[in-house]
Amino acid sequence: MILSRFQKTAYTGLAVLGICFIAAAVVLAPFSGWATAWVIPLGLIAGLTAAFFLPKLPLPRNETVLLGAVIGTTLLTGAVWLMLTRVSPDMGGTARDFARLFETASALAAGEPIPDAEYQAVFPHLLGYPFVLSFLFRIFGASVAVAQAFNLFCSLCSAALLFSVGKRLTGAPGGLAAGMLWALMPSHFMLLSLVSGEMLHIALTLLAVRIYLSADRPIEVWAALGLAVGCSSLIRPIGPVYLLAFALCHIVFAPRGRRFWLSAAVSVLVMTGVYLAVTAPLSGGFGWNLYVGMNRDSAGGWNAADYAVLEARLDEGLPASEIQALFTGEALARAGERLREGGLARFLARKFSRLWCQDSFTVYWLSLGARENSPLDIRAWTGLLSALCNLAYGILLGCCALSLFRQVKLGGRAFLLPATILIGVVLLFLLLEANPRYHYAGSAMLCLLAAGCVTPTKESVT
């Protein structure tokens, strides 16, 4: 399809934003304050080198074999990691959410009242993952092992979806690249040990991407897409970003039929309607997250002072909606302060660094929850594990950089959707709380973005 001038501008703009993201993540990494982030530039060089030779490697033609390799590798890395480690969800301090999720799932499975009900009412998306997990607890019993096995299942689903989406975007080699990058990233299989909803959220997000890529995208497909995005938002409430990314890609880059604008409008309405039907009854708002995200002293991260304000309002017995509304007003006032006092670029760079200039924060949580009977002494190997995570992250960014170069050189459009989603997630968390765990909302998109690194250099891309 020949692109119009507007489409060419959008195409170039997305490619530039993608390169800016990679450059910022790599350049800021050594100055971000993360202990082993300095290895990310080394990983970038290794990733560029490896990605340069990937298209020259001989691959089996059988797609079933390729998918089996992706699934098998994901299962192997995940299972081996889980056998080598023992991690408790009760980590204390700022990692209280992991224990809360486990306790909530256990309570739901036993038919008991939800713990910290007042707190949960302010952040109702915290109930999404425990609600699903509680069904497994009723069958197999409430244990960390069940949660970890479910995480592994979600990781396998994500690997299969990455292969399917990557194959659709750049062919079977691209599917293999996306799936293997997912399987071999240390931070991904380390995340399996934590009782958290990240793996389920990623799987549902990739399901939505796969649905979006379904042929012709009739109304039924858009409805299924809205349902998938709505369900993912019950775990991590950033569905509007995904909806906007899908809508923009459809409106800007979809083939222009006679009824294009009508179908685009209907599709967006269907997605929005399904999303609201699923999430509106549990919508808690973003006031608190925006309030914390505008805290200059904590670089937009969780801090004890802001949490004390939240606890005080919970103790007053204020309704959840009122609490969020109060925080929204105060957050906007804080945002105004950030604009008036100057130094906004530095503040945003610090927030960016918290999420995107490291891939090792999972190791910190694992070290907090490591049990004495763990075969692998996580605390003794914290430095090495962190370095491995950040080195692999640099390699992933290197693959993304070469992928963007090859796609733009050949006029390929495979990077458009993952880049749009990724940029949307980045922009969202430049406003809201910069929790390192939210980094994983974009990790699968990086795998898809990197899939194009296997594109042959002398063939056109559709």
C-alpha atoms as one frame of an Amber mdcrd trajectory, in Angstrom:
protein
   0.000   0.000   0.000   1.325   3.466  -0.938   1.361   5.763   2.075  -0.124
   9.246   1.953   1.866  12.256   3.141   0.141  12.156   6.530   0.814   8.442
   6.872   4.461   8.943   5.949   4.735  11.623   8.636   3.166   9.353  11.228
   5.363   6.470  10.105   8.536   8.523  10.420   7.427  10.018  13.713   6.880
   6.604  15.278  10.259   5.385  14.075  11.949   8.481  15.523  10.146   8.067
  18.855  11.210   4.424  18.948  14.852   5.370  18.378  14.577   8.128  20.998
  13.250   5.622  23.526  16.117   3.190  22.888  18.716   5.971  22.956  17.352
   7.450  26.194  17.201   4.046  27.912  20.805   3.288  26.958  22.363   6.731
  27.458  20.684   7.411  30.807  21.318   3.907  32.167  24.865   4.517  33.533
  23.628   7.699  35.275  20.294   6.347  36.505  21.524   5.214  39.919  20.809
   1.517  39.325  23.818  -0.486  40.465  24.385  -2.643  37.368  22.630  -0.535
  34.723  26.023   0.428  33.295  26.095  -2.926  31.471  23.090  -1.969  29.322
  25.231  -0.131  26.712  27.448  -3.232  26.505  24.340  -5.327  25.950  23.222
  -2.943  23.205  26.464  -3.533  21.316  26.121  -7.299  21.771  22.498  -7.149
  20.624  23.346  -5.145  17.509  26.093  -7.610  16.648  23.936 -10.682  17.198
  20.948  -9.211  15.343  23.152  -8.396  12.348  23.952 -12.085  11.827  20.550
 -13.565  12.781  19.034 -13.412   9.255  21.949 -15.499   7.991  21.294 -18.426
  10.332  19.586 -21.493   8.773  16.183 -22.211  10.298  13.776 -25.133   9.988
  10.914 -24.455   7.587   8.370 -26.265   9.740   6.504 -23.646  11.806   5.388
 -26.300  14.288   9.032 -27.012  15.057   9.715 -23.310  15.569   6.727 -22.909
  17.883   7.804 -26.015  19.781  11.267 -24.510  20.238   9.743 -21.335  21.677
   7.385 -23.183  24.032  10.060 -25.681  25.060  12.620 -22.993  25.835  10.099
 -20.961  27.824   9.111 -24.036  29.808  12.733 -25.020  30.411  13.958 -21.633
  31.630  10.873 -21.078  33.782  10.773 -24.542  35.319  14.500 -24.590  36.084
  14.306 -21.165  37.735  11.331 -22.183  39.880  13.069 -25.387  40.957  16.179
 -23.453  41.961  14.411 -20.801  44.033  12.046 -20.539  46.981  10.424 -17.129
  47.432   7.824 -15.965  49.951   5.240 -13.337  48.974   5.551 -11.738  52.424
   8.436  -9.354  51.763   7.391  -6.469  53.986   8.039  -2.777  53.427   7.338
  -1.388  49.974   6.746  -4.918  48.610   3.585  -5.414  50.662   1.458  -5.751
  47.514   2.714  -9.294  46.817   1.549 -10.541  50.214  -1.724  -8.643  49.842
  -2.453 -10.351  46.514  -1.753 -13.786  47.986  -3.843 -13.119  51.098  -6.728
 -11.768  49.022  -6.737 -14.811  46.742  -6.633 -17.100  49.786  -9.523 -15.236
  51.415 -11.634 -15.368  48.254 -10.951 -19.085  47.893 -12.016 -19.714  51.501
 -15.093 -17.470  51.291 -13.664 -15.101  53.899 -13.787 -11.271  53.945 -11.260
  -9.484  51.765  -8.303  -8.237  53.844  -7.625  -4.483  53.788 -11.028  -3.955
  52.193 -10.837  -0.168  52.543  -7.479  -0.082  50.764  -8.689  -2.461  48.050
 -11.676  -0.201  47.402  -9.313   2.619  46.468  -7.369   0.329  44.111  -9.965
  -2.214  42.934  -7.773  -3.499  40.090  -5.813  -5.306  42.811  -8.746  -7.744
  42.995  -8.472  -8.883  39.355  -5.511 -11.227  39.671  -6.509 -12.647  43.108
 -10.012 -13.317  41.773  -8.584 -15.534  39.011  -6.021 -17.108  41.328  -8.689
 -17.944  43.912 -10.288 -20.465  41.524  -7.001 -22.366  41.372  -6.640 -22.161
  45.154 -10.044 -23.797  45.561  -8.918 -26.730  43.427  -5.279 -27.175  44.435
  -5.086 -25.354  47.747  -3.686 -21.952  48.610   0.068 -22.076  48.099   2.831
 -20.067  46.476   3.610 -23.037  44.216   0.129 -22.858  42.673   0.570 -19.146
  41.952   3.984 -19.799  40.420   2.627 -22.623  38.258  -0.113 -20.292  37.040
   2.519 -17.657  36.239   4.420 -20.251  34.209   1.238 -21.160  32.325   0.663
 -17.466  31.518   4.287 -17.163  30.400   3.835 -20.114  28.024   0.695 -18.480
  26.631   2.624 -15.246  26.150   5.406 -17.097  24.334   2.900 -18.742  21.979
   1.146 -15.426  21.350   4.460 -13.681  20.708   5.325 -16.331  18.145   1.911
 -15.965  16.503   2.000 -12.155  16.426   5.660 -12.016  15.412   4.978 -14.475
  12.598   2.101 -12.346  11.366   4.218  -9.195  11.450   7.535 -10.409  10.043
   7.124 -14.088   9.145   8.045 -17.268  11.000  11.636 -16.105  11.740  10.185
 -13.013  13.419   7.865 -15.165  15.496  10.810 -17.294  16.565  12.850 -14.211
  17.479  10.042 -12.652  19.543   9.286 -15.896  21.365  12.918 -16.769  22.088
  13.699 -13.283  23.360  10.798 -13.672  25.764  11.935 -17.127  26.867  15.574
 -16.174  27.428  15.163 -12.802  29.162  16.224 -13.446  32.810  13.848 -10.839
  34.192  10.908 -12.643  32.578  11.486 -16.074  34.076  12.572 -14.537  37.401
   9.215 -12.773  37.528   7.540 -16.195  37.749   8.554 -16.462  41.412   6.474
 -13.464  42.466   2.795 -13.635  43.357   1.869 -10.800  41.025  -0.474 -10.206
  38.127   2.155  -9.111  35.617   2.271 -12.423  33.737  -1.510 -12.589  33.391
  -1.663  -8.958  32.304   1.008  -9.496  29.648  -0.762 -12.590  28.301  -4.096
 -10.751  28.031  -2.410  -7.770  26.382  -0.784 -10.015  23.775  -4.136 -11.722
  23.232  -5.620  -8.312  22.461  -2.796  -7.627  19.983  -3.407 -10.944  18.274
  -7.133 -10.265  18.056  -6.447  -6.839  16.565  -4.373  -8.446  13.805  -7.233
 -10.785  12.830  -8.197 -10.520   9.179 -10.580  -7.693   8.196 -11.393  -6.868
  11.854 -15.216  -7.126  11.705 -17.367  -5.842  14.541 -17.218  -9.209  16.332
 -13.429  -9.035  16.375 -13.461  -5.504  17.789 -15.875  -6.619  20.502 -13.539
  -9.491  21.442 -10.661  -7.031  21.398 -12.482  -4.717  23.796 -13.236  -7.645
  26.101  -9.560  -8.714  26.177  -8.398  -5.161  26.890 -11.083  -4.754  29.557
  -9.992  -7.942  31.321  -6.330  -6.915  31.218  -7.333  -3.598  32.812  -8.782
  -5.423  35.800  -5.178  -6.388  36.592  -3.264  -3.301  35.452  -5.707  -0.463
  34.615  -3.994   0.952  31.543  -6.502  -0.339  28.995  -7.271   3.147  27.597
  -3.670   3.316  26.351  -4.110   0.044  24.473  -7.467   1.131  23.096  -5.991
   4.391  21.860  -3.028   2.592  20.261  -5.298   0.150  18.412  -7.602   2.966
  17.303  -4.751   5.161  16.071  -3.130   2.347  14.110  -6.481   1.417  12.589
  -7.446   4.985  11.680  -4.032   6.058  10.396  -2.641   2.947   8.711  -5.572
   0.662   7.846  -6.554   0.359   4.163  -8.999   3.108   3.212 -12.230   1.497
   2.096 -15.401   3.300   1.077 -16.828   3.039   4.602 -13.508   3.429   6.400
 -14.414   6.243   8.768 -17.723   4.637   9.690 -16.084   1.305  10.463 -13.310
   3.053  12.409 -15.851   4.983  14.495 -17.944   1.887  15.165 -14.889  -0.159
  16.110 -13.673   2.436  18.596 -17.165   2.722  20.114 -17.415  -1.048  20.487
 -14.017  -1.273  22.155 -14.792   1.623  24.465 -18.230   0.249  25.320 -16.925
  -3.205  26.165 -14.089  -1.710  28.171 -16.437   0.474  30.198 -18.877  -2.395
  30.743 -16.094  -4.522  32.198 -14.154  -1.953  34.197 -16.489   0.919  35.101
 -18.094  -0.835  38.113 -14.631  -1.256  39.644 -13.053   1.982  38.504 -11.040
   3.488  41.318  -9.439   6.363  39.442  -5.845   7.506  39.070  -5.738  10.346
  41.614  -3.340   8.661  44.033  -1.025   7.407  41.264  -0.896  10.857  39.681
  -0.288  12.452  43.100   2.692  10.162  43.743   3.854  10.497  40.150   4.249
  14.242  40.604   6.394  13.913  43.760   9.705  15.539  42.870  11.667  14.230
  45.864  10.866  10.565  45.119  11.215  10.977  41.331   7.567   9.981  41.010
   8.025   6.745  42.941   6.348   5.283  46.018   7.311   7.152  49.192   6.384
   6.901  52.857   5.167  10.507  53.159   2.519  10.203  50.429   1.485   6.788
  51.685   0.973   8.263  55.168  -1.481  10.767  53.660  -3.378   7.873  52.067
  -3.483   5.953  55.346  -4.769   9.032  57.177  -7.658   9.381  54.740  -8.439
   5.689  55.016  -8.512   6.065  58.810 -11.001   8.924  58.430 -13.391   6.491
  56.767 -13.705   8.488  53.552 -15.271   6.674  50.560 -12.825   5.407  47.959
 -14.199   7.684  45.233 -13.819  10.714  47.486 -10.252   9.759  48.378  -9.329
   9.459  44.723 -11.054  12.766  43.937  -9.107  14.547  46.691  -5.839  13.126
  45.421  -6.732  14.152  41.856  -7.096  17.790  42.882  -3.857  17.734  44.847
  -2.072  15.910  42.025  -3.047  18.620  39.554  -1.723  21.208  41.989   1.556
  19.291  42.196   1.726  19.095  38.406   1.322  22.877  38.300   4.200  23.231
  40.742   6.428  21.073  38.561   5.672  23.354  35.603   6.202  26.602  37.525
   9.390  25.664  39.337  11.289  24.539  36.211  13.500  21.522  35.844  10.663
  19.558  34.259  12.962  17.804  31.770  15.225  16.570  34.572  12.227  15.400
  36.602  10.812  13.442  33.664  14.246  11.977  32.914  14.461  10.694  36.512
  11.003   9.128  36.175  11.938   7.592  32.838  15.077   6.138  34.399  13.135
   4.425  37.169  11.199   2.327  34.696  13.184   2.007  31.497  16.883   2.266
  32.407  16.972  -1.050  34.247  15.477  -4.510  34.041  16.752  -5.799  37.360
  14.333  -4.617  40.034  12.752  -8.065  40.205  16.013  -9.279  41.755  15.533
  -6.818  44.609  12.076  -8.205  45.366  13.371 -11.762  45.119  16.138 -10.980
  47.588  13.571  -9.622  50.043  11.412 -12.740  49.831  14.113 -15.397  49.466
  13.589 -18.300  51.852  16.321 -20.003  53.809  15.629 -23.337  52.074  16.067
 -21.881  48.571  18.562 -24.068  46.597  19.897 -20.886  44.988  21.025 -18.264
  47.495  19.460 -15.261  45.779  20.884 -12.766  48.254  24.435 -13.995  47.649
  24.015 -13.712  43.875  22.037 -10.441  43.758  24.762  -8.476  41.949  25.349
 -11.106  39.276  21.629 -11.721  38.714  21.020  -7.975  38.358  23.886  -7.673
  35.879  22.524 -10.594  33.823  19.070  -8.987  33.688  20.455  -5.640  32.553
  22.845  -7.200  30.043  19.962  -9.140  28.479  17.870  -5.956  28.481  20.633
  -4.167  26.569  20.725  -7.018  24.054  16.961  -6.706  23.608  17.291  -2.967
  22.998  20.042  -3.643  20.464  17.755  -6.020  18.592  15.016  -3.364  18.686
  17.370  -0.740  17.265  18.467  -2.894  14.324  14.874  -3.978  13.757  13.731
  -0.368  13.453  16.591   0.404  11.069  15.789  -2.542   8.806  12.044  -1.910
   8.865  12.413   1.745   7.933  15.021   0.963   5.270  12.714  -1.560   3.619
   9.468   0.341   4.175   8.136  -2.292   6.573   5.264  -1.547   8.929   5.707
  -4.350  11.450   6.998  -1.964  14.121   3.999   0.384  14.036   1.662  -1.350
  16.498   4.236  -2.407  19.132   5.928   1.001  18.934   2.601   2.818  19.353
   1.664   0.747  22.399   5.126   1.108  23.921   5.236   4.885  23.473   1.751
   5.140  24.985   2.842   3.178  28.066   5.981   5.311  28.410   4.006   8.558
  28.241   1.407   7.298  30.710   3.965   6.493  33.387   5.743   9.790  32.884
   2.582  11.149  34.494   1.568   8.423  36.956   3.505   6.661  39.713   6.814
   5.302  38.404   6.825   1.857  39.980   9.571  -0.355  38.447   7.012  -3.187
  38.242   5.085  -1.256  35.601   8.091  -1.656  33.320   6.762  -5.081  32.367
   3.696  -3.581  30.697   6.015  -2.720  27.817   8.417  -5.660  27.911   6.425
  -7.871  25.541   6.120  -4.947  23.108   9.912  -4.722  23.074  10.073  -8.407
  22.093   7.664  -7.734  19.225   9.578  -4.627  18.224  12.798  -6.647  18.163
  11.265  -9.373  15.988  12.043  -7.392  12.854  15.786  -7.782  13.460  15.601
 -11.067  11.546  14.256  -9.319   8.445  16.440 -10.142   5.426  18.285  -7.019
   4.354  17.608  -7.411   0.633  13.929  -8.340   0.629  10.889  -6.109   0.814
   8.653  -6.206   3.858   4.889  -5.991   3.800
